[in-house]
Amino acid sequence: MMRTKSRIRSLIDEIETLSNINIFQNTRRREVVEVRSLLYTILRNFYRFNLREIQDLCSEHGYEITHASVIHSLKSFNIYKSYNKNLDDWFHAVIIELEEDVASQRIDFIKPKLKYLSEENLLKLSTVVKEMYEEAIINMKEESLQTLQT
């Protein structure tokens, strides 16, 4: 995932627009804390930010935070999501485009490395990929059946 300043700024803007919350305001209000957790989770999982980079980003925006607070926020995201359904909606709204970019980047990362694998490892890999593909197809069919039934 490209981690340009403009992409990160765009991510922050999108989350702030969806939530109507200034992520970096200096407050402990629950709704702000939850939206910050959303940002940190996306930065960590999709942009591979480490704790220091998240801390530095916050600092650049005038919000000072400790490593411990970032860790707590990341660990708490699923709990926040269970109480605030908007968080899950916002998460999916933001990551839908990111997932396509990440998948494309992973494919581009894997392809050139295949030629260096042994025949035995290629066979193992093809078996795993086939099983994953079949499972994905089954899941897609189940999801479409559930959608039709509702």
N, C-alpha and C positions, 0 to 999 in steps of 0.2 A: 504494500500500500504506500503510495506516495505521501510523504509527510511534509509537504510544502506548507509554509506559513499561511498561504491563501486557502489551502484545503482545510487546515485546522480552524482558521477564522470562519470559514464557511460552515463547518460543523458546529462551532459554537453559536453562530448566528441562527442556524436552523433549529437547534435545541432551544435557544432563547425565544425564537418566534413561536415554536410549538407550545412551549410552556408558559410564555409570557412572563418569564422570570429572568432577572439579571443574575447569572450563575456566580459571578465574582463579587457580589455585594457581601459586605462583612456582617453576616448575620447567621444565627443558628436556627432560624425558622425552619420547621420540618420540610415544607415544600421546596425550599432552596437547597437544603441538605440533600434531599432526594434527587433533585435535578443535577446537582454536582456529581452525585454518585453515578448517575446515568452517563455523564460526560466522561468521568474517569474510567468507567467500565468500557466504553467504546474506544477510548484512547488506548487502553491497555490491551484489549482483545483484537482490535482491528488495525491499530496503528503501531502496535508493539512498543508503546511508551513504557519506560521503566518508571519506578517511583520518583526518581530525581527529575526526570523530564516532566512528569505531571506537576511536581512541586514547582519547578521552574516556570512552567506555563502559567500556573496560578500567580506566581510572584510577578511575572510580566504584566499581569492584569490587575495588580495591586491587591491581591488576596494571598496572604501568607498562610501556609499550611505545613504541618509536619509530616514526615514519612508515616508515622503511626496513624495519623488522621486519614491519610490516603488509603492505607491498608484497611482501616476500619470501614471506610466508605465503600471500598471494593467488595469487602466481605459482606457488607450489609445490603448490597443492591437487590439481591433476590428477596430479602425480607421486605424492603421498601416496595418492590414490585407487587408483592402479595397484598399489600394494603392500599396501594395507589395504582389502580388499573391504567391510569393515563401513562404511567412510566413505561409499561409494556408496549402500549400503542406507539408512544414516541420512539422507543427503542427500535421497534420494527420499521417505523416510518423512516428513520435515519439510516438503518443498516441495510435496507433492501438494495440500495445502489452499491453500498460498500461490499456486500457479499458477492455481487457479480464481479467487481473489480478484484477482490481477493481470490476468487476462484480462477479468474483469468491469469492472475499473477502466479498462482500455484502451478497451473498447467505449464506456463512459460518457464517456471523454475524447474519442473520435473523433466520435461521433454529432452533437453540436451544431455541430461544425466543418464538417460536410459541406455545409451550406446556403451556406457562403461560397466554395465551390470553383466554378470555371467549369465549363461543360459539358464542355469539352475535358479538364480535369483529372479530372472525375468519370468520364469514359470511360476514361482511363488507369488510374485507380484500380480501376474495376470489372474491367478486364482483368487486372490484377495479382491482385486478390482471387479472381477466377474460377480463375486458374492455381494459386494457392496452395491453394484449396479442393480442386481436382481432385487435386493432388499429395498433400494430406492424406488424401483418400479412398483413393487408390491405396496409400499407406503403411499405412493402417489395414487394408486388405484383405490386403496382404502379411504384416503382423504376425499377423493372425488365421489365415492359411494356415500360417505357420510354427508357430504355437501348436498347431494341429490335427495337424501332422506330427510333433510331438515327443511 
